[in-house]
Amino acid sequence: MAKCLKVGDRVKVIAGDLKGTVASIVKVDKKAGKAMLKDLNIITRHMRKTQFNPQGGKKEIHVGIDLSNLKKEDK
């Protein structure tokens, strides 16, 4: 069932800290077996100053949730 998930689907988290939360999928990484959900599991990375990023600063990234912990919601 988890292999049928794609971008835009509404899913419910069935395990973990976010259990019971409903959100839509923004990105799917099939190789890693993870899905990124809209407005959930976002962390802030602090970026070092580099030649390509002279300002440095903060960057928000999604942390994936394992596909086995997601269930497709019926409409």
N, C-alpha and C positions, 0 to 999 in steps of 0.2 A: 504494500500500500504506500509506503513512504517513497518509493521510486516514482510514483505518479505525481508528486508535487511539482509545481512549476511557479514561475513568477506571477504574482497577482492573485494566487489562491488565498482564501481565508482559512487559517489553521488555528487549532486550539492546542496549547501546550499541555501534555498529559503527564509530565514528570519534571521534577526539579523545582527550583525556587519560584519559577514563574508559572507553576501549575495552575491551570484554569484560565489563563490569559488567552484572549483571542486577538489575532493580528493578521496582517497580510504579508506575504513574502515579497521581499525586495530583490533578493539575489539567492541563487542556489549554487553551491559548490559540490557537484556530484562526486568529484574525486575524493574530497575530504569527508563527504557525507554530512554536510552542514547546510543550514538555511539561515539567512539573515532576515529578521523580522522588523517591520516598520516600527520605529520608536522604542524598541526593546533591545536590551543588552548592548547599549552603546557605552564605550569607554573613551576616556581622553588620553591621548598619547602626547607627551611633551617632546617636541622636536628640537634637536640641537641645531645651532647655527652652522650652515655649510655654505659652500660656494654657490650652490643651486638654490638654497633657501637662506639668504643672509639675515632675515629677520628672526628665524627660529619660530617658536610659538607653540600653540596647541593644535591638535588635530583630533577630531572625533571619528572613531571607526566602529563598525559593527563587529560584534563577537557572535559567531555562528552557534546555533542550537542544533544538536544532532537530529537527523531526520527521524530516527526511531522514537524521539520524544514528541513528535508532532502528529496531529490527527486532522484530516481535512474536515472542515465544517460544511454541513449541508446548508443550502440557501433556502 
